[in-house]
Amino acid sequence: MQIVVAGLDFLQIEVRRIARLPVRCCASKSALENILSVPKQEESIRQYAPLVSVNKVEQELLLVHQPDQPEKPRVLRVAIIGSPNAGKSTLSNQLLGRKIFPVSSKVHTTRCQAQGVITEGEIQIVLLDTPGLTTAAKGKRHNLEKSLLVDPWDSVKEANLVLVLVDVSDHWNRYNLSLEVLKCLSQNSHVPAVLVLNKVDLLKSKGLLLDLTIELTEGMVNGKKLKIKSKVKSLAQSTQGDCGAMEAGHLPEKEPGSRDVHAAPVCQADGQIGAQETVAESGAEPAPKQHRGNQHLKHKQGWPHFREVFMLSAVDGDEVETLKHYLLSQAQPGPWDYHSTVLTDQSPQQLCINLIREKLLEILPQEVPYSITQSTEMWEEGPSGELRILQNLTVVKKNHAKMLIGTGGQVIGKVAREAGQDLMNIFLCDVHLKLCVKVKK
Ligand SMILES: Nc1nc2c(ncn2[C@@H]2O[C@H](COP(=O)(O)OP(=O)(O)OP(=O)(O)O)[C@@H](O)[C@H]2O)c(=O)[nH]1
């Protein structure tokens, strides 16, 4: 039964080819340099992201196109893992400079592994955005495909570096890595891992970050024991809102198969550079006892093998550039995976499905969006270069269809409007998006 068709015409926007700008790569700063407010590098390495083709065949050709390797190409494949909602897609989008991964405040927004590509100068970073690590039981609750349980593990196997994202605003889970994350790290311990404390903008006391670092690293970073002196605490707190990477000493030796790891200068508590070990002692607010006991006990564990710790806000972009510099510095000699004009390996249709799902998750109440099946009925370029899309949203229950449509088509109209806007920003052309709600017979 077909219920409604909500259509939208979108504003004209100027279609512009954005020139690729020359870029500069610089070494990463150490963590405490940031905490201690060492002035930021003035020059930015920001570069405009390439466009995504609206044409599936063109996009597929681009993906198999021989990469335009520079003379000395370097590459780094980065898997971003963490609990659902930690901010993996938000971080990937910030690093890429364009929104190509769906983001929502509900869990399991990302339903399949997708890649984002950053090409700067001679370096290519391939970001493997993964679904949140979860268990089979939780997967059943959210009507998840089996691939969601497997994909994140696969991405780590392919990676040269793993970023483990932790949501520091998550009061219940921030003091320990989840069992799934720990399993993934220990089964892939040959792949260097970096801890990223995300959502620092939501913390009132930045001193808490030092506590979390101790807990989540078991007090060890880069082969060195972390001790946090109160001096650092007061400095860190006096730089409220100033976050960055924390680093502990030099890497003692190269692990088999690993790359040379750049060990940036280390700051002591007094801010002097060049010491062997980061010395710091936590004086920040202690971890609340209730998060440590009973059911969380078996999960209360950190990972003592992280190479670095970064503290940032993916949504504001705060310190994301610091992380990006670090990733660029970790790239190793090797051929690129993609042509420099590739931004993602997703097809334009997949991008569209993901962005519409994001809006459904954001706008609809808890259980409804997980029950919707999406299919693209029409995808064509109009005579003036506009993109015309018709997507079917099929639900099983009639009351879900009603909620999806909303009074006078308000809900479905909002979904179409917001998704259409995002699609225009990705494809840089006019988008005419129609959404059709159906109830499965
Ligand atoms: N305040 C704040 N919110 C953030 C930050 N990073 C992400 N978020 C929000 O956190 C929610 C989840 O972000 P996502 O990027 O979808 O998280 P994810 O880890 O990809 O989620 P899954 O796909 O479920 O695994 C969204 O509402 C984001 O806007 C941050 O640094 N600060």
The ligand as an SDF file (V2000), in Angstrom:
LIG
                    3D

 32 34  0  0  0  0  0  0  0  0999 V2000
   29.2320   16.9400   22.0250 N   0  0  0  0  0  0  0  0  0  0  0  0
   29.8150   16.1130   21.1760 C   0  0  0  0  0  0  0  0  0  0  0  0
   29.0630   15.2290   20.4790 N   0  0  0  0  0  0  0  0  0  0  0  0
   29.6960   14.4060   19.6130 C   0  0  0  0  0  0  0  0  0  0  0  0
   31.0860   14.4290   19.4020 C   0  0  0  0  0  0  0  0  0  0  0  0
   31.4000   13.4790   18.4860 N   0  0  0  0  0  0  0  0  0  0  0  0
   30.2450   12.9030   18.1290 C   0  0  0  0  0  0  0  0  0  0  0  0
   29.2130   13.4520   18.7990 N   0  0  0  0  0  0  0  0  0  0  0  0
   27.7870   13.0960   18.7160 C   0  0  0  0  0  0  0  0  0  0  0  0
   27.6550   11.7500   19.1270 O   0  0  0  0  0  0  0  0  0  0  0  0
   26.6070   11.1090   18.3930 C   0  0  0  0  0  0  0  0  0  0  0  0
   27.1420    9.8360   17.7550 C   0  0  0  0  0  0  0  0  0  0  0  0
   28.0990   10.1780   16.7630 O   0  0  0  0  0  0  0  0  0  0  0  0
   28.4620    9.1770   15.5590 P   0  0  0  0  0  0  0  0  0  0  0  0
   29.5950    9.7780   14.8270 O   0  0  0  0  0  0  0  0  0  0  0  0
   27.2320    8.7980   14.8080 O   0  0  0  0  0  0  0  0  0  0  0  0
   28.9520    7.9150   16.4130 O   0  0  0  0  0  0  0  0  0  0  0  0
   29.4200    6.4800   15.8560 P   0  0  0  0  0  0  0  0  0  0  0  0
   30.4620    6.0090   16.8000 O   0  0  0  0  0  0  0  0  0  0  0  0
   29.8000    6.5510   14.4250 O   0  0  0  0  0  0  0  0  0  0  0  0
   28.0710    5.6690   16.0540 O   0  0  0  0  0  0  0  0  0  0  0  0
   27.6100    4.2140   15.4570 P   0  0  0  0  0  0  0  0  0  0  0  0
   27.3860    4.3680   14.0080 O   0  0  0  0  0  0  0  0  0  0  0  0
   26.3520    3.9480   16.2220 O   0  0  0  0  0  0  0  0  0  0  0  0
   28.6650    3.2250   15.8090 O   0  0  0  0  0  0  0  0  0  0  0  0
   26.1060   12.1510   17.3810 C   0  0  0  0  0  0  0  0  0  0  0  0
   24.9640   12.7840   17.9160 O   0  0  0  0  0  0  0  0  0  0  0  0
   27.2560   13.1400   17.2750 C   0  0  0  0  0  0  0  0  0  0  0  0
   26.8390   14.4530   16.9490 O   0  0  0  0  0  0  0  0  0  0  0  0
   31.8680   15.3840   20.1510 C   0  0  0  0  0  0  0  0  0  0  0  0
   33.0750   15.5010   20.0430 O   0  0  0  0  0  0  0  0  0  0  0  0
   31.1620   16.1910   21.0120 N   0  0  0  0  0  0  0  0  0  0  0  0
  1  2  1  0
  2  3  2  0
  2 32  1  0
  3  4  1  0
  4  5  2  0
  4  8  1  0
  5  6  1  0
  5 30  1  0
  6  7  2  0
  7  8  1  0
  8  9  1  0
  9 10  1  0
  9 28  1  0
 10 11  1  0
 11 12  1  0
 11 26  1  0
 12 13  1  0
 13 14  1  0
 14 15  2  0
 14 16  1  0
 14 17  1  0
 17 18  1  0
 18 19  2  0
 18 20  1  0
 18 21  1  0
 21 22  1  0
 22 23  2  0
 22 24  1  0
 22 25  1  0
 26 27  1  0
 26 28  1  0
 28 29  1  0
 30 31  2  0
 30 32  1  0
M  END
$$$$
